[in-house]
Amino acid sequence: MKLLVTGGAGFIGSAVIRQAVRAGLDVVNLDALTYAACEANVAEVADAPNYAFVHADITDRPALDRAFAEHAPDAVMHLAAESHVDRSIDGPGAFVATNVTGTYNLLEAARAHWVQAGRPDTFRFHHISTDEVFGSLGSEGQFTETTPYDPRSPYSATKAASDHLVRAWHETYGLPVLLTNCSNNYGPFHFPEKLVPVVILNAMHGRPIPVYGQGLNVRDWLYVEDHADALLTVLRRGKVGRSYAIGGENEARNIDLVRTICGILDDLRPEAAPHDRLIEFVTDRPGHDARYAIDPSRIRDELGWRPSVTLEEGLERTVRWYLDREDWWRPLLDRSGVGERLGKTA
């Protein structure tokens, strides 16, 4: 099988590519190399004979057509997206362009390729999305594949739009699609503007650790390597036209997550005072969803997949990785917006 992976130089996309290449699949990484992408994420497989890179933007339809013509993939795994909620508050236009228009372009390029190839039943268009499209939960309940959409941010609204486009291309044109909606990812190669790497890096440098509101927002945390394994499982065995909710079965309040990371650093890099002394509560993000939680019954019961890494194990692995990989994260701190408070516009 030959995969075309969009956004493969990003956090989740690179984890998928590393696993797929190690598994012997032919992989084409199509990435625009925007601010959150990093070619070092795929350095491990960059010289593999079953890996190729295409520098292209999914908003560029002619470039997509050339990529499909040259590489003739058997499947598309669509991970390219603008994904940082705070940036979507400050600049929603980029999210509409990439997440909505870009997905439309990719669907059309994939459909043209699929039709020209004779509409093979084996072709797959796997769209990777987020649980944020479902909105906010109260203290009870979980998201499932049938939860009504209720996006609350420009980011989640554009991802919801892209989900709807993918389903429409399946229903209208018969394109063989798969959809997945995941919970919050964390792990190695996580771009240093997201919560977990911000906490680790700020604590390492003795800087304030910003926690929105009182840190009571709850998220379900999914180790990125587990997510990559789930995505490849869905690609291989998922039912066409079906969606799968992928969760880590690891719910935690943000403040508890932050304190856990601080405790791990206390053990691995002890200082005179505990790292949680650096926690600083800051003004909450506009429209901050209270709680996300996923019921992963469908992927567990139909495909036999479950997460293998507990939150405690995954966080310790992640902290150790950042302690060991200053060569990776240090250059990224100079990129636009990293280290700044974004998304304050109400």
Buried (B, 14 or more C-beta within 10 A) or exposed (E): BBBBBBBBBBBBBBBBBBBBBEEEBBBBBBBBBBBBBBBBBBEBBBEBEBBBBBEBBBBBBEBBBBBBEEBEBBBBBBBBBBBBBBBBBBBBEBBBBBBBBBBBBBBBBBBBBBEEBEEEEEBBBBBBBBBBBBBBBEEEEBBBBEBEBBBBBBBBBBBBBBBBBBBEBBEEBBBBBBBBBBBBBBBBBBBBBBBBBBBBBBBBEEEEBBBBBEBBBBBBBBBBBBBBBBBBBBBEEBEBBBBBBBBBBBBBBBBBBBBBBBBBBBEEEEEEEBBBBBBEEEEBBBBBBEBBBBBBEBBBEBBEBEBEBBBEEBBBBBBEBBBEEEEBBEEBEEBEBBBEEBBEEE
